[in-house]
Amino acid sequence: MNKILIIFKYIAYLNIPLMLGAFYFVYAPFFDGELSGTVENMPKALLLMGFALSFTSLRDVKKIDKMGRYVIERPVLLKVMLYTVIILSVVVLLYGAYLLIFTTNDSQLGIGLMSFGVGFVALAKSLVDQAKDLTDLYE
């Protein structure tokens, strides 16, 4: 079982190149001088960011940094953060589904937004797992 957890730990590091690829698609048009390319590259950037957030959720939830500990040890702040992430993910998923289903021009953006929303759902699940392992507030 520990070998599988180690494999997931190393797979979680795939979030770094994926996030760098997303930043490339966001900032490349600025360096080319054509700002109209930003809108064309946004679905690719959102898709890569969604995958990066999903891979981030595979990390070891028992290891937590100072900022995460600060948020998790304060139940009110944790609830605000969780509700914010959940509401944001639902709004992004619904808007992405709307763009995918009901529009013809923005279907690629809908796919990117849905991937980004799924990444936020995975991030919320990871946050809940960390809070459950760190505190006794959620039993």
N, CA, C and O atoms as CSV, one atom per row, in Angstrom:
chain,resi,resn,atom,element,x,y,z
A,1,MET,N,N,0.823,-1.194,0.000
A,1,MET,CA,C,0.000,0.000,0.000
A,1,MET,C,C,0.866,1.256,0.000
A,1,MET,O,O,0.522,2.255,-0.632
A,2,ASN,N,N,1.979,1.202,0.703
A,2,ASN,CA,C,2.855,2.375,0.754
A,2,ASN,C,C,3.475,2.677,-0.607
A,2,ASN,O,O,3.721,3.837,-0.939
A,3,LYS,N,N,3.729,1.623,-1.399
A,3,LYS,CA,C,4.295,1.848,-2.731
A,3,LYS,C,C,3.321,2.604,-3.627
A,3,LYS,O,O,3.726,3.447,-4.428
A,4,ILE,N,N,2.044,2.298,-3.488
A,4,ILE,CA,C,1.037,2.999,-4.278
A,4,ILE,C,C,0.976,4.467,-3.870
A,4,ILE,O,O,0.870,5.344,-4.728
A,5,LEU,N,N,1.041,4.743,-2.569
A,5,LEU,CA,C,1.028,6.126,-2.104
A,5,LEU,C,C,2.256,6.886,-2.589
A,5,LEU,O,O,2.172,8.075,-2.898
A,6,ILE,N,N,3.382,6.210,-2.653
A,6,ILE,CA,C,4.604,6.852,-3.167
A,6,ILE,C,C,4.448,7.161,-4.656
A,6,ILE,O,O,4.882,8.214,-5.122
A,7,ILE,N,N,3.833,6.250,-5.396
A,7,ILE,CA,C,3.601,6.496,-6.821
A,7,ILE,C,C,2.696,7.717,-7.002
A,7,ILE,O,O,2.972,8.571,-7.845
A,8,PHE,N,N,1.612,7.808,-6.214
A,8,PHE,CA,C,0.726,8.969,-6.304
A,8,PHE,C,C,1.447,10.254,-5.903
A,8,PHE,O,O,1.188,11.323,-6.455
A,9,LYS,N,N,2.352,10.133,-4.939
A,9,LYS,CA,C,3.123,11.308,-4.518
A,9,LYS,C,C,3.948,11.850,-5.673
A,9,LYS,O,O,4.027,13.062,-5.868
A,10,TYR,N,N,4.563,10.954,-6.441
A,10,TYR,CA,C,5.378,11.406,-7.574
A,10,TYR,C,C,4.522,11.838,-8.761
A,10,TYR,O,O,4.916,12.728,-9.514
A,11,ILE,N,N,3.358,11.218,-8.934
A,11,ILE,CA,C,2.455,11.658,-9.992
A,11,ILE,C,C,1.941,13.067,-9.695
A,11,ILE,O,O,1.686,13.844,-10.615
A,12,ALA,N,N,1.791,13.391,-8.415
A,12,ALA,CA,C,1.306,14.718,-8.030
A,12,ALA,C,C,2.247,15.825,-8.490
A,12,ALA,O,O,1.823,16.968,-8.664
A,13,TYR,N,N,3.519,15.494,-8.688
A,13,TYR,CA,C,4.468,16.508,-9.151
A,13,TYR,C,C,4.255,16.880,-10.619
A,13,TYR,O,O,4.883,17.818,-11.110
A,14,LEU,N,N,3.390,16.168,-11.317
A,14,LEU,CA,C,3.057,16.552,-12.690
A,14,LEU,C,C,2.308,17.881,-12.737
A,14,LEU,O,O,2.181,18.488,-13.800
A,15,ASN,N,N,1.810,18.335,-11.577
A,15,ASN,CA,C,1.107,19.613,-11.572
A,15,ASN,C,C,2.030,20.774,-11.930
A,15,ASN,O,O,1.562,21.790,-12.445
A,16,ILE,N,N,3.312,20.649,-11.673
A,16,ILE,CA,C,4.238,21.751,-11.945
A,16,ILE,C,C,4.399,21.996,-13.443
A,16,ILE,O,O,4.212,23.132,-13.880
A,17,PRO,N,N,4.738,20.980,-14.262
A,17,PRO,CA,C,4.839,21.278,-15.691
A,17,PRO,C,C,3.489,21.651,-16.322
A,17,PRO,O,O,3.445,22.439,-17.267
A,18,LEU,N,N,2.398,21.092,-15.805
A,18,LEU,CA,C,1.092,21.449,-16.340
A,18,LEU,C,C,0.759,22.915,-16.045
A,18,LEU,O,O,0.236,23.622,-16.907
A,19,MET,N,N,1.063,23.362,-14.836
A,19,MET,CA,C,0.799,24.759,-14.495
A,19,MET,C,C,1.718,25.695,-15.273
A,19,MET,O,O,1.301,26.783,-15.672
A,20,LEU,N,N,2.964,25.282,-15.492
A,20,LEU,CA,C,3.863,26.093,-16.308
A,20,LEU,C,C,3.369,26.180,-17.756
A,20,LEU,O,O,3.470,27.232,-18.387
A,21,GLY,N,N,2.841,25.081,-18.272
A,21,GLY,CA,C,2.261,25.104,-19.606
A,21,GLY,C,C,1.053,26.032,-19.675
A,21,GLY,O,O,0.860,26.734,-20.667
A,22,ALA,N,N,0.245,26.035,-18.624
A,22,ALA,CA,C,-0.909,26.936,-18.588
A,22,ALA,C,C,-0.453,28.392,-18.559
A,22,ALA,O,O,-1.029,29.238,-19.243
A,23,PHE,N,N,0.571,28.682,-17.774
A,23,PHE,CA,C,1.096,30.053,-17.731
A,23,PHE,C,C,1.677,30.462,-19.079
A,23,PHE,O,O,1.596,31.626,-19.470
A,24,TYR,N,N,2.256,29.508,-19.780
A,24,TYR,CA,C,2.778,29.809,-21.106
A,24,TYR,C,C,1.651,30.258,-22.027
A,24,TYR,O,O,1.783,31.258,-22.733
A,25,PHE,N,N,0.538,29.517,-22.019
A,25,PHE,CA,C,-0.566,29.873,-22.903
A,25,PHE,C,C,-1.223,31.192,-22.507
A,25,PHE,O,O,-1.795,31.881,-23.351
A,26,VAL,N,N,-1.142,31.542,-21.233
A,26,VAL,CA,C,-1.715,32.815,-20.798
A,26,VAL,C,C,-0.814,33.984,-21.202
A,26,VAL,O,O,-1.299,35.003,-21.693
A,27,TYR,N,N,0.498,33.836,-20.995
A,27,TYR,CA,C,1.402,34.974,-21.174
A,27,TYR,C,C,2.094,35.031,-22.533
A,27,TYR,O,O,2.699,36.057,-22.847
A,28,ALA,N,N,2.039,34.006,-23.336
A,28,ALA,CA,C,2.700,34.019,-24.642
A,28,ALA,C,C,2.185,35.126,-25.560
A,28,ALA,O,O,2.996,35.751,-26.243
A,29,PRO,N,N,0.879,35.404,-25.613
A,29,PRO,CA,C,0.433,36.491,-26.486
A,29,PRO,C,C,0.965,37.865,-26.084
A,29,PRO,O,O,1.121,38.738,-26.937
A,30,PHE,N,N,1.244,38.065,-24.802
A,30,PHE,CA,C,1.788,39.349,-24.372
A,30,PHE,C,C,3.189,39.564,-24.926
A,30,PHE,O,O,3.562,40.683,-25.276
A,31,PHE,N,N,3.959,38.489,-25.002
A,31,PHE,CA,C,5.319,38.605,-25.515
A,31,PHE,C,C,5.346,38.682,-27.041
A,31,PHE,O,O,6.279,39.238,-27.620
A,32,ASP,N,N,4.329,38.128,-27.688
A,32,ASP,CA,C,4.242,38.199,-29.149
A,32,ASP,C,C,3.707,39.542,-29.622
A,32,ASP,O,O,3.869,39.902,-30.788
A,33,GLY,N,N,3.070,40.286,-28.722
A,33,GLY,CA,C,2.519,41.582,-29.097
A,33,GLY,C,C,1.102,41.516,-29.624
A,33,GLY,O,O,0.532,42.551,-29.971
A,34,GLU,N,N,0.521,40.345,-29.696
A,34,GLU,CA,C,-0.853,40.203,-30.166
A,34,GLU,C,C,-1.742,39.793,-29.005
A,34,GLU,O,O,-1.769,38.626,-28.614
A,35,LEU,N,N,-2.464,40.750,-28.461
A,35,LEU,CA,C,-3.308,40.464,-27.309
A,35,LEU,C,C,-4.561,39.692,-27.681
A,35,LEU,O,O,-5.229,39.148,-26.802
A,36,SER,N,N,-4.893,39.633,-28.953
A,36,SER,CA,C,-6.073,38.866,-29.360
A,36,SER,C,C,-5.836,37.363,-29.195
A,36,SER,O,O,-6.795,36.594,-29.119
A,37,GLY,N,N,-4.579,36.939,-29.138
A,37,GLY,CA,C,-4.271,35.527,-28.939
A,37,GLY,C,C,-4.571,35.041,-27.542
A,37,GLY,O,O,-4.623,33.835,-27.301
A,38,THR,N,N,-4.774,35.982,-26.601
A,38,THR,CA,C,-5.078,35.598,-25.231
A,38,THR,C,C,-6.406,34.854,-25.163
A,38,THR,O,O,-6.519,33.847,-24.464
A,39,VAL,N,N,-7.397,35.337,-25.878
A,39,VAL,CA,C,-8.710,34.696,-25.860
A,39,VAL,C,C,-8.648,33.333,-26.546
A,39,VAL,O,O,-9.325,32.397,-26.119
A,40,GLU,N,N,-7.860,33.214,-27.584
A,40,GLU,CA,C,-7.749,31.940,-28.291
A,40,GLU,C,C,-7.014,30.890,-27.466
A,40,GLU,O,O,-7.299,29.698,-27.578
A,41,ASN,N,N,-6.068,31.328,-26.638
A,41,ASN,CA,C,-5.284,30.397,-25.824
A,41,ASN,C,C,-5.924,30.073,-24.484
A,41,ASN,O,O,-5.470,29.164,-23.790
A,42,MET,N,N,-6.966,30.796,-24.107
A,42,MET,CA,C,-7.565,30.609,-22.787
A,42,MET,C,C,-8.116,29.197,-22.572
A,42,MET,O,O,-7.922,28.656,-21.483
A,43,PRO,N,N,-8.796,28.559,-23.544
A,43,PRO,CA,C,-9.261,27.188,-23.293
A,43,PRO,C,C,-8.123,26.210,-23.000
A,43,PRO,O,O,-8.265,25.324,-22.157
A,44,LYS,N,N,-6.992,26.369,-23.695
A,44,LYS,CA,C,-5.847,25.494,-23.440
A,44,LYS,C,C,-5.292,25.732,-22.044
A,44,LYS,O,O,-4.945,24.789,-21.333
A,45,ALA,N,N,-5.212,27.006,-21.656
A,45,ALA,CA,C,-4.687,27.339,-20.328
A,45,ALA,C,C,-5.604,26.799,-19.233
A,45,ALA,O,O,-5.120,26.239,-18.249
A,46,LEU,N,N,-6.908,26.956,-19.386
A,46,LEU,CA,C,-7.852,26.452,-18.383
A,46,LEU,C,C,-7.828,24.936,-18.297
A,46,LEU,O,O,-7.933,24.373,-17.207
A,47,LEU,N,N,-7.691,24.274,-19.429
A,47,LEU,CA,C,-7.611,22.818,-19.441
A,47,LEU,C,C,-6.378,22.339,-18.678
A,47,LEU,O,O,-6.467,21.420,-17.864
A,48,LEU,N,N,-5.236,22.958,-18.940
A,48,LEU,CA,C,-4.008,22.567,-18.241
A,48,LEU,C,C,-4.079,22.904,-16.759
A,48,LEU,O,O,-3.594,22.135,-15.928
A,49,MET,N,N,-4.682,24.049,-16.413
A,49,MET,CA,C,-4.831,24.399,-14.992
A,49,MET,C,C,-5.750,23.419,-14.265
A,49,MET,O,O,-5.501,23.072,-13.111
A,50,GLY,N,N,-6.800,22.977,-14.933
A,50,GLY,CA,C,-7.695,21.991,-14.331
A,50,GLY,C,C,-6.990,20.674,-14.065
A,50,GLY,O,O,-7.164,20.075,-13.004
A,51,PHE,N,N,-6.191,20.220,-15.030
A,51,PHE,CA,C,-5.419,18.995,-14.809
A,51,PHE,C,C,-4.388,19.186,-13.708
A,51,PHE,O,O,-4.158,18.277,-12.911
A,52,ALA,N,N,-3.765,20.359,-13.654
A,52,ALA,CA,C,-2.763,20.623,-12.618
A,52,ALA,C,C,-3.407,20.597,-11.233
A,52,ALA,O,O,-2.839,20.031,-10.298
A,53,LEU,N,N,-4.575,21.199,-11.094
A,53,LEU,CA,C,-5.263,21.168,-9.797
A,53,LEU,C,C,-5.669,19.743,-9.430
A,53,LEU,O,O,-5.622,19.364,-8.259
A,54,SER,N,N,-6.063,18.963,-10.416
A,54,SER,CA,C,-6.431,17.569,-10.137
A,54,SER,C,C,-5.218,16.764,-9.683
A,54,SER,O,O,-5.318,15.959,-8.756
A,55,PHE,N,N,-4.084,16.975,-10.326
A,55,PHE,CA,C,-2.873,16.271,-9.900
A,55,PHE,C,C,-2.393,16.764,-8.539
A,55,PHE,O,O,-1.774,16.000,-7.798
A,56,THR,N,N,-2.661,18.011,-8.196
A,56,THR,CA,C,-2.282,18.526,-6.886
A,56,THR,C,C,-3.018,17.782,-5.780
A,56,THR,O,O,-2.474,17.588,-4.693
A,57,SER,N,N,-4.245,17.368,-6.049
A,57,SER,CA,C,-5.023,16.672,-5.024
A,57,SER,C,C,-4.481,15.274,-4.722
A,57,SER,O,O,-4.895,14.658,-3.740
A,58,LEU,N,N,-3.562,14.760,-5.548
A,58,LEU,CA,C,-2.992,13.437,-5.293
A,58,LEU,C,C,-1.855,13.464,-4.276
A,58,LEU,O,O,-1.342,12.413,-3.892
A,59,ARG,N,N,-1.464,14.640,-3.844
A,59,ARG,CA,C,-0.333,14.735,-2.909
A,59,ARG,C,C,-0.694,14.158,-1.545
A,59,ARG,O,O,-1.857,13.859,-1.270
A,60,ASP,N,N,0.306,14.007,-0.707
A,60,ASP,CA,C,0.102,13.456,0.628
A,60,ASP,C,C,-0.590,14.500,1.489
A,60,ASP,O,O,-0.045,15.581,1.710
A,61,VAL,N,N,-1.791,14.185,1.980
A,61,VAL,CA,C,-2.546,15.166,2.754
A,61,VAL,C,C,-2.074,15.272,4.195
A,61,VAL,O,O,-2.473,16.186,4.916
A,62,LYS,N,N,-1.238,14.354,4.612
A,62,LYS,CA,C,-0.745,14.408,5.984
A,62,LYS,C,C,0.352,15.458,6.156
A,62,LYS,O,O,0.563,15.961,7.260
A,63,LYS,N,N,1.040,15.785,5.082
A,63,LYS,CA,C,2.068,16.821,5.135
A,63,LYS,C,C,1.421,18.151,4.781
A,63,LYS,O,O,0.778,18.288,3.741
A,64,ILE,N,N,1.598,19.115,5.650
A,64,ILE,CA,C,0.920,20.393,5.472
A,64,ILE,C,C,1.880,21.521,5.822
A,64,ILE,O,O,2.679,21.396,6.750
A,65,ASP,N,N,1.803,22.608,5.088
A,65,ASP,CA,C,2.689,23.740,5.334
A,65,ASP,C,C,2.079,24.680,6.378
A,65,ASP,O,O,0.987,24.429,6.888
A,66,LYS,N,N,2.795,25.762,6.690
A,66,LYS,CA,C,2.342,26.676,7.735
A,66,LYS,C,C,1.038,27.371,7.378
A,66,LYS,O,O,0.156,27.526,8.223
A,67,MET,N,N,0.920,27.788,6.124
A,67,MET,CA,C,-0.293,28.506,5.713
A,67,MET,C,C,-1.511,27.588,5.757
A,67,MET,O,O,-2.584,27.999,6.198
A,68,GLY,N,N,-1.349,26.359,5.306
A,68,GLY,CA,C,-2.442,25.405,5.374
A,68,GLY,C,C,-2.844,25.089,6.802
A,68,GLY,O,O,-4.030,24.988,7.117
A,69,ARG,N,N,-1.860,24.933,7.655
A,69,ARG,CA,C,-2.151,24.688,9.074
A,69,ARG,C,C,-2.886,25.876,9.681
A,69,ARG,O,O,-3.804,25.697,10.481
A,70,TYR,N,N,-2.484,27.092,9.301
A,70,TYR,CA,C,-3.138,28.299,9.808
A,70,TYR,C,C,-4.613,28.305,9.439
A,70,TYR,O,O,-5.457,28.640,10.271
A,71,VAL,N,N,-4.931,27.944,8.216
A,71,VAL,CA,C,-6.326,27.940,7.760
A,71,VAL,C,C,-7.109,26.805,8.406
A,71,VAL,O,O,-8.236,27.003,8.859
A,72,ILE,N,N,-6.518,25.623,8.448
A,72,ILE,CA,C,-7.253,24.453,8.948
A,72,ILE,C,C,-7.516,24.527,10.442
A,72,ILE,O,O,-8.538,24.025,10.910
A,73,GLU,N,N,-6.622,25.139,11.197
A,73,GLU,CA,C,-6.817,25.209,12.647
A,73,GLU,C,C,-7.836,26.264,13.055
A,73,GLU,O,O,-8.182,26.349,14.233
A,74,ARG,N,N,-8.315,27.053,12.137
A,74,ARG,CA,C,-9.349,28.047,12.411
A,74,ARG,C,C,-10.620,27.627,11.668
A,74,ARG,O,O,-10.731,27.827,10.458
A,75,PRO,N,N,-11.581,27.044,12.400
A,75,PRO,CA,C,-12.767,26.472,11.742
A,75,PRO,C,C,-13.566,27.476,10.918
A,75,PRO,O,O,-14.085,27.125,9.859
A,76,VAL,N,N,-13.673,28.713,11.384
A,76,VAL,CA,C,-14.448,29.699,10.634
A,76,VAL,C,C,-13.752,30.014,9.315
A,76,VAL,O,O,-14.399,30.071,8.270
A,77,LEU,N,N,-12.461,30.214,9.358
A,77,LEU,CA,C,-11.700,30.498,8.137
A,77,LEU,C,C,-11.728,29.310,7.182
A,77,LEU,O,O,-11.819,29.489,5.967
A,78,LEU,N,N,-11.650,28.106,7.723
A,78,LEU,CA,C,-11.710,26.903,6.898
A,78,LEU,C,C,-13.068,26.778,6.206
A,78,LEU,O,O,-13.135,26.448,5.022
A,79,LYS,N,N,-14.142,27.038,6.937
A,79,LYS,CA,C,-15.476,26.959,6.337
A,79,LYS,C,C,-15.646,28.001,5.238
A,79,LYS,O,O,-16.214,27.715,4.184
A,80,VAL,N,N,-15.147,29.219,5.491
A,80,VAL,CA,C,-15.236,30.256,4.458
A,80,VAL,C,C,-14.457,29.837,3.220
A,80,VAL,O,O,-14.933,30.008,2.097
A,81,MET,N,N,-13.266,29.291,3.416
A,81,MET,CA,C,-12.450,28.865,2.277
A,81,MET,C,C,-13.105,27.700,1.538
A,81,MET,O,O,-13.139,27.689,0.308
A,82,LEU,N,N,-13.619,26.731,2.273
A,82,LEU,CA,C,-14.280,25.585,1.641
A,82,LEU,C,C,-15.514,26.010,0.858
A,82,LEU,O,O,-15.700,25.593,-0.286
A,83,TYR,N,N,-16.358,26.839,1.470
A,83,TYR,CA,C,-17.557,27.295,0.760
A,83,TYR,C,C,-17.188,28.112,-0.474
A,83,TYR,O,O,-17.848,28.010,-1.508
A,84,THR,N,N,-16.146,28.915,-0.370
A,84,THR,CA,C,-15.710,29.699,-1.524
A,84,THR,C,C,-15.254,28.791,-2.654
A,84,THR,O,O,-15.636,28.998,-3.806
A,85,VAL,N,N,-14.445,27.791,-2.342
A,85,VAL,CA,C,-13.949,26.877,-3.371
A,85,VAL,C,C,-15.092,26.069,-3.968
A,85,VAL,O,O,-15.126,25.858,-5.181
A,86,ILE,N,N,-16.019,25.617,-3.148
A,86,ILE,CA,C,-17.135,24.815,-3.648
A,86,ILE,C,C,-18.064,25.662,-4.518
A,86,ILE,O,O,-18.479,25.216,-5.587
A,87,ILE,N,N,-18.394,26.873,-4.074
A,87,ILE,CA,C,-19.261,27.746,-4.871
A,87,ILE,C,C,-18.589,28.107,-6.189
A,87,ILE,O,O,-19.224,28.098,-7.243
A,88,LEU,N,N,-17.303,28.423,-6.121
A,88,LEU,CA,C,-16.572,28.753,-7.344
A,88,LEU,C,C,-16.545,27.577,-8.303
A,88,LEU,O,O,-16.722,27.754,-9.508
A,89,SER,N,N,-16.326,26.379,-7.781
A,89,SER,CA,C,-16.281,25.208,-8.668
A,89,SER,C,C,-17.638,24.932,-9.296
A,89,SER,O,O,-17.707,24.580,-10.474
A,90,VAL,N,N,-18.716,25.083,-8.540
A,90,VAL,CA,C,-20.060,24.849,-9.097
A,90,VAL,C,C,-20.384,25.888,-10.166
A,90,VAL,O,O,-20.920,25.551,-11.222
A,91,VAL,N,N,-20.055,27.158,-9.890
A,91,VAL,CA,C,-20.330,28.214,-10.874
A,91,VAL,C,C,-19.529,27.979,-12.150
A,91,VAL,O,O,-20.063,28.110,-13.251
A,92,VAL,N,N,-18.253,27.633,-12.008
A,92,VAL,CA,C,-17.411,27.401,-13.179
A,92,VAL,C,C,-17.889,26.172,-13.953
A,92,VAL,O,O,-17.926,26.193,-15.183
A,93,LEU,N,N,-18.251,25.109,-13.247
A,93,LEU,CA,C,-18.763,23.913,-13.927
A,93,LEU,C,C,-20.066,24.191,-14.673
A,93,LEU,O,O,-20.239,23.757,-15.812
A,94,LEU,N,N,-20.974,24.910,-14.035
A,94,LEU,CA,C,-22.247,25.211,-14.693
A,94,LEU,C,C,-22.061,26.132,-15.896
A,94,LEU,O,O,-22.693,25.935,-16.934
A,95,TYR,N,N,-21.198,27.134,-15.758
A,95,TYR,CA,C,-20.961,28.031,-16.885
A,95,TYR,C,C,-20.253,27.287,-18.025
A,95,TYR,O,O,-20.557,27.504,-19.197
A,96,GLY,N,N,-19.320,26.421,-17.676
A,96,GLY,CA,C,-18.655,25.619,-18.694
A,96,GLY,C,C,-19.621,24.696,-19.405
A,96,GLY,O,O,-19.546,24.534,-20.623
A,97,ALA,N,N,-20.533,24.085,-18.652
A,97,ALA,CA,C,-21.543,23.219,-19.271
A,97,ALA,C,C,-22.478,24.029,-20.158
A,97,ALA,O,O,-22.870,23.573,-21.233
A,98,TYR,N,N,-22.835,25.224,-19.713
A,98,TYR,CA,C,-23.676,26.093,-20.542
A,98,TYR,C,C,-22.972,26.421,-21.858
A,98,TYR,O,O,-23.576,26.322,-22.927
A,99,LEU,N,N,-21.707,26.808,-21.784
A,99,LEU,CA,C,-20.969,27.145,-23.006
A,99,LEU,C,C,-20.818,25.928,-23.915
A,99,LEU,O,O,-20.890,26.045,-25.138
A,100,LEU,N,N,-20.611,24.779,-23.319
A,100,LEU,CA,C,-20.417,23.568,-24.110
A,100,LEU,C,C,-21.702,23.124,-24.809
A,100,LEU,O,O,-21.670,22.695,-25.962
A,101,ILE,N,N,-22.819,23.228,-24.115
A,101,ILE,CA,C,-24.074,22.694,-24.637
A,101,ILE,C,C,-24.820,23.707,-25.509
A,101,ILE,O,O,-25.299,23.361,-26.588
A,102,PHE,N,N,-24.917,24.943,-25.050
A,102,PHE,CA,C,-25.821,25.889,-25.691
A,102,PHE,C,C,-25.163,26.861,-26.672
A,102,PHE,O,O,-25.871,27.567,-27.390
A,103,THR,N,N,-23.860,26.916,-26.724
A,103,THR,CA,C,-23.217,27.818,-27.679
A,103,THR,C,C,-22.372,27.008,-28.659
A,103,THR,O,O,-21.897,25.918,-28.339
A,104,THR,N,N,-22.198,27.547,-29.829
A,104,THR,CA,C,-21.389,26.845,-30.828
A,104,THR,C,C,-19.992,27.438,-30.928
A,104,THR,O,O,-19.040,26.720,-31.232
A,105,ASN,N,N,-19.855,28.724,-30.681
A,105,ASN,CA,C,-18.557,29.379,-30.835
A,105,ASN,C,C,-17.626,29.135,-29.654
A,105,ASN,O,O,-16.408,29.081,-29.825
A,106,ASP,N,N,-18.188,28.988,-28.461
A,106,ASP,CA,C,-17.375,28.910,-27.250
A,106,ASP,C,C,-17.315,27.508,-26.654
A,106,ASP,O,O,-17.120,27.366,-25.447
A,107,SER,N,N,-17.474,26.494,-27.454
A,107,SER,CA,C,-17.480,25.138,-26.897
A,107,SER,C,C,-16.101,24.749,-26.355
A,107,SER,O,O,-16.015,24.021,-25.367
A,108,GLN,N,N,-15.027,25.220,-26.985
A,108,GLN,CA,C,-13.681,24.923,-26.471
A,108,GLN,C,C,-13.471,25.576,-25.107
A,108,GLN,O,O,-12.867,24.979,-24.216
A,109,LEU,N,N,-13.969,26.798,-24.947
A,109,LEU,CA,C,-13.868,27.476,-23.652
A,109,LEU,C,C,-14.685,26.727,-22.599
A,109,LEU,O,O,-14.283,26.662,-21.437
A,110,GLY,N,N,-15.823,26.162,-22.993
A,110,GLY,CA,C,-16.631,25.371,-22.068
A,110,GLY,C,C,-15.889,24.144,-21.581
A,110,GLY,O,O,-15.967,23.798,-20.402
A,111,ILE,N,N,-15.171,23.483,-22.471
A,111,ILE,CA,C,-14.380,22.309,-22.075
A,111,ILE,C,C,-13.277,22.726,-21.102
A,111,ILE,O,O,-13.036,22.043,-20.107
A,112,GLY,N,N,-12.619,23.829,-21.383
A,112,GLY,CA,C,-11.573,24.321,-20.492
A,112,GLY,C,C,-12.118,24.695,-19.126
A,112,GLY,O,O,-11.509,24.377,-18.105
A,113,LEU,N,N,-13.267,25.371,-19.099
A,113,LEU,CA,C,-13.870,25.755,-17.828
A,113,LEU,C,C,-14.328,24.544,-17.026
A,113,LEU,O,O,-14.206,24.523,-15.802
A,114,MET,N,N,-14.853,23.539,-17.712
A,114,MET,CA,C,-15.279,22.339,-16.990
A,114,MET,C,C,-14.081,21.609,-16.386
A,114,MET,O,O,-14.167,21.097,-15.271
A,115,SER,N,N,-12.977,21.559,-17.106
A,115,SER,CA,C,-11.761,20.953,-16.562
A,115,SER,C,C,-11.270,21.733,-15.345
A,115,SER,O,O,-10.856,21.145,-14.346
A,116,PHE,N,N,-11.321,23.042,-15.437
A,116,PHE,CA,C,-10.909,23.903,-14.324
A,116,PHE,C,C,-11.825,23.689,-13.117
A,116,PHE,O,O,-11.351,23.654,-11.982
A,117,GLY,N,N,-13.129,23.545,-13.354
A,117,GLY,CA,C,-14.072,23.296,-12.265
A,117,GLY,C,C,-13.850,21.953,-11.594
A,117,GLY,O,O,-13.952,21.844,-10.372
A,118,VAL,N,N,-13.547,20.935,-12.381
A,118,VAL,CA,C,-13.245,19.615,-11.801
A,118,VAL,C,C,-11.968,19.684,-10.960
A,118,VAL,O,O,-11.867,19.029,-9.922
A,119,GLY,N,N,-11.006,20.472,-11.407
A,119,GLY,CA,C,-9.790,20.674,-10.619
A,119,GLY,C,C,-10.086,21.324,-9.282
A,119,GLY,O,O,-9.481,20.970,-8.270
A,120,PHE,N,N,-11.025,22.285,-9.268
A,120,PHE,CA,C,-11.404,22.911,-8.008
A,120,PHE,C,C,-12.146,21.946,-7.095
A,120,PHE,O,O,-11.995,22.020,-5.876
A,121,VAL,N,N,-12.934,21.051,-7.650
A,121,VAL,CA,C,-13.606,20.032,-6.836
A,121,VAL,C,C,-12.555,19.130,-6.181
A,121,VAL,O,O,-12.672,18.795,-5.002
A,122,ALA,N,N,-11.542,18.741,-6.936
A,122,ALA,CA,C,-10.463,17.915,-6.384
A,122,ALA,C,C,-9.701,18.673,-5.310
A,122,ALA,O,O,-9.286,18.085,-4.311
A,123,LEU,N,N,-9.513,19.968,-5.507
A,123,LEU,CA,C,-8.838,20.792,-4.502
A,123,LEU,C,C,-9.652,20.870,-3.207
A,123,LEU,O,O,-9.092,20.809,-2.112
A,124,ALA,N,N,-10.969,21.005,-3.337
A,124,ALA,CA,C,-11.835,21.032,-2.155
A,124,ALA,C,C,-11.788,19.703,-1.418
A,124,ALA,O,O,-11.746,19.678,-0.188
A,125,LYS,N,N,-11.794,18.600,-2.156
A,125,LYS,CA,C,-11.698,17.274,-1.522
A,125,LYS,C,C,-10.381,17.114,-0.782
A,125,LYS,O,O,-10.349,16.555,0.314
A,126,SER,N,N,-9.304,17.596,-1.367
A,126,SER,CA,C,-8.001,17.530,-0.718
A,126,SER,C,C,-7.987,18.364,0.565
A,126,SER,O,O,-7.404,17.957,1.571
A,127,LEU,N,N,-8.627,19.528,0.524
A,127,LEU,CA,C,-8.687,20.385,1.703
A,127,LEU,C,C,-9.496,19.734,2.816
A,127,LEU,O,O,-9.124,19.820,3.986
A,128,VAL,N,N,-10.594,19.089,2.463
A,128,VAL,CA,C,-11.409,18.385,3.462
A,128,VAL,C,C,-10.618,17.226,4.068
A,128,VAL,O,O,-10.675,17.012,5.279
A,129,ASP,N,N,-9.882,16.477,3.244
A,129,ASP,CA,C,-9.068,15.377,3.758
A,129,ASP,C,C,-7.982,15.883,4.703
A,129,ASP,O,O,-7.715,15.257,5.730
A,130,GLN,N,N,-7.363,16.992,4.371
A,130,GLN,CA,C,-6.346,17.561,5.257
A,130,GLN,C,C,-6.959,17.986,6.574
A,130,GLN,O,O,-6.385,17.732,7.633
A,131,ALA,N,N,-8.112,18.626,6.528
A,131,ALA,CA,C,-8.759,19.077,7.742
A,131,ALA,C,C,-9.189,17.901,8.607
A,131,ALA,O,O,-9.106,17.965,9.834
A,132,LYS,N,N,-9.647,16.831,7.974
A,132,LYS,CA,C,-10.069,15.645,8.719
A,132,LYS,C,C,-8.885,14.968,9.402
A,132,LYS,O,O,-9.006,14.483,10.527
A,133,ASP,N,N,-7.745,14.935,8.724
A,133,ASP,CA,C,-6.564,14.298,9.313
A,133,ASP,C,C,-5.902,15.152,10.377
A,133,ASP,O,O,-5.270,14.618,11.287
A,134,LEU,N,N,-6.031,16.459,10.283
A,134,LEU,CA,C,-5.311,17.344,11.195
A,134,LEU,C,C,-6.112,17.654,12.456
A,134,LEU,O,O,-5.531,17.798,13.532
A,135,THR,N,N,-7.427,17.760,12.345
A,135,THR,CA,C,-8.215,18.163,13.484
A,135,THR,C,C,-9.279,17.124,13.812
A,135,THR,O,O,-9.557,16.218,13.026
A,136,ASP,N,N,-9.856,17.280,14.981
A,136,ASP,CA,C,-10.958,16.418,15.403
A,136,ASP,C,C,-12.314,17.126,15.235
A,136,ASP,O,O,-13.327,16.684,15.777
A,137,LEU,N,N,-12.312,18.219,14.484
A,137,LEU,CA,C,-13.530,19.006,14.334
A,137,LEU,C,C,-14.551,18.348,13.430
A,137,LEU,O,O,-15.728,18.706,13.468
A,138,TYR,N,N,-14.124,17.387,12.613
A,138,TYR,CA,C,-14.989,16.872,11.568
A,138,TYR,C,C,-15.354,15.412,11.770
A,138,TYR,O,O,-15.483,14.663,10.802
A,139,GLU,N,N,-15.515,15.017,12.978
A,139,GLU,CA,C,-15.888,13.623,13.268
A,139,GLU,C,C,-17.355,13.497,13.515
A,139,GLU,O,O,-17.845,12.398,13.774
